[in-house]
Amino acid sequence: MPDRTRPVYTPAGGPPQGPRPSEEILPAVGEDAVFQMLEDLYAELETSDVRHLFPPNMKAASRKSAAFFVQLLGGPPLFSQTFGPPRMRARHLPFEIDEHARQVWLACFHKVLEDAETRYAFPPEHLAGFLEFLERFSSWMVNVAPDPS
């Protein structure tokens, strides 16, 4: 149950601006590779110090995230059909996500993408744009104010 008494921080600038990842990524990698990439991400998160932010079944959680990424990349609306509209910030509000958690999530994603061209047939010309999207997207998930000290 969400803690409705804690103040919720809203990052300056509002929702992320900028382009979505290229829709050329999905035809190059295929849905199966997106699901594998997210399974690999969740395997990294499993051993991270932000593990407590995720549900017990990391495989199921990875599949839910993969459905979101397939949809984001221009594929079928797998996420919306199963879970409703993405509204990712609202979905993440019950969890206390600070800048440290964001950086850990990003580091795990970066590690998974280190050899993405080989592992997932990720088009190298779209990797920088995908990483930029992850930076903007993850900044919007932060809901705990930075420590002023």
N, C-alpha and C positions, 0 to 999 in steps of 0.2 A: 504494500500500500504506500503510495507516495506521501512524503512528509509535506503537508500543505502549509506548515508553519515556517519553513525555511524560506528566506528571501531567494528569489530566482534572479540571477544575473542575466542581463541581455547584452551581448557583445556590441560594442560601438559599431555604427554603420549598418546595423540591421542584417537582414538575410544576405547571404553571399551574392555578389554580383559577378558577372563574367560568364563565359561560355560553359556549356555542359561539355563533358568529354565527347570526342568525335564519335558519331554513329558508324564510322568506318571500322571501329575496333571490334564490334560484335561479329560482323561477317568474317573478319580475319581470324578471330580466336574461336568462335562458336560458343554456344551456351554451356556445353560441358566444361570447357576450359574456364569459363567465368565461375562456375560452381566449384571447380578444383582450386582456383585461385583463392576464393573466399574460404574454402575448407583449410587451405594452407595458412591463410591469415589467422583463422581462429585457432589453429594449432600453435601459432606463435603467441597469440593472446592467452592461450591456456596456461602458459608458463610465465606470463608477465605479472607485474605487480598490480595490474588493473583487472585481474581475473575475476575479482569479486563483483565487478560491474556487469558480468554476463551470466546468463542462465546456466543451470547445471548441465544441460545437454548442449554442448558446444557444436556438435554436428548439426543439430536442428537449427541452432542460431545461425550457423554459417549458411545454411540453405535459405533461410529467410533473407539474410543480407544479399546472397547471390541473386535471389529473385528481384530484389530492389535494383541491383546493378544491371541485370539483364534488361529490365525495364528502362533504366536510366540511359542505357546505351542504344536505345531504339528498338529493342526486341519486344516480344509480346508482354502485355501487362501482367506478368506473373504475380508480382507483389500485390497490386491493386485487386486482382481477381480473388486472391486468397485472404488478404489482410485488410483490404480497404485502401483509401488514399494514403500515400506515403506519410505526409506530414511528419517528417523525421524529427524536427525539433520537439514537437509535442510528444512524440513517442519516447524521446530521450529525457524529458524533464523529470521523470521520477528518479532518475539516477544522478548522483552528484558527480558531474563531470567538470573537472577543473583543467587548467592548462597542462598540468603534469599528465593527467589521463589522456588528454588529446595528443600530447607529444609521444607517449608510449604507443598509442594506437597508430599514429603516423609512422613511428619507427618500425613497428611490426609490418605495416603495409609496405614500407620502403624495402624491408628485408625480403619480403615475398616477391617484390617486383625487380629485385636485383638481376635476375636472369629470366625475366618475363618473356623476352623474345624467344628464348629457347624452350622454356617450360610451357608457355601458353600460346606461342606463336603471336605474341603481342606485337603489333606493328611499332617499330622503334620511333617512327616519325610522330606517333601520337602519345608516347610515354610522358613527355614533359607536360603536355596539356592535361593528361589524366592526373598527374601528380599535383599540378596547380589546382585542379578541381578538388582533389582530396584536401588540400590545404584550406581552401575556402569553405568547403563543406564542414570539415571538422571544427573550424573556428566557430561556426554557428551552433554546434552541439554543446559548446562550453556554457554551463549554466551556474557555475560557482564563481563569484567575483575573485579576481586576483588578490593575493595577499598584499596589502598596502606597504608592508615593511620591506 
